[in-house]
């Protein structure tokens, strides 16, 4: 079922990887985005790197649990192995925001997640909504 999908966005077909060790969050975000984007839910950064071979990835939605598990080096690994992709961090709390803004995330999406907030943040980072600042997502 497509809820509030703009046809031009569905046809544009941006590729998004949702990387999170929490299967429920990963599936929820994938469900919220799959109508307007080619969205893949992936459990690990290593799996995302393997899946990105030969493909352009427009955006990675990265769960803060992955950053806590692997450290800030995960941002360097993504930049090195999946070049020219942007990272949108899904934050549990404001501490996640403070730490990860230093590592070049394109935006931060704070929980609780809603269809509107997730789509708005993703569209902003992808340059689809020039009137919205990712700094105001929180």
FENTAPE-V215195 format. One record per backbone hydrogen bond with DSSP energy under -0.5 kcal/mol. NH is the residue of the N-H (numbers start at 1). CO is the residue of the C=O. Records with the same first field share a line. If there is no record, write none. Layout:
NH: CO + CO
This chain:
3: 1
4: 2
7: 5
9: 6
10: 6
11: 7
12: 8
13: 9
16: 14 + 38
17: 59
18: 16 + 40
19: 17 + 61
20: 18 + 42
23: 21
26: 22
27: 23
28: 24
29: 25
30: 26
31: 27
32: 28
33: 29
34: 30
36: 33
37: 33
38: 14
39: 37
40: 16
42: 18 + 40
48: 44
49: 45
50: 46
51: 47
52: 48
53: 49 + 50
55: 52
57: 55
58: 15 + 56
59: 15
60: 86
61: 17
62: 60 + 88
63: 19 + 61
64: 90
66: 63
67: 63
68: 64
69: 65
70: 66
71: 67
74: 71
75: 72
76: 72
77: 73
78: 74
79: 75
80: 76
81: 77
82: 78
85: 82
86: 58
88: 60
89: 87 + 107
90: 62
91: 89 + 109
96: 93
97: 93
98: 94
99: 95
100: 96
101: 97
102: 98 + 99
103: 100
104: 101
105: 100
106: 87
107: 87
108: 134
109: 89
110: 108
111: 91
118: 114
119: 115
120: 116
121: 117
122: 118
123: 119
124: 120
125: 121
126: 122
127: 124
128: 123
129: 123
132: 129
136: 133
137: 134
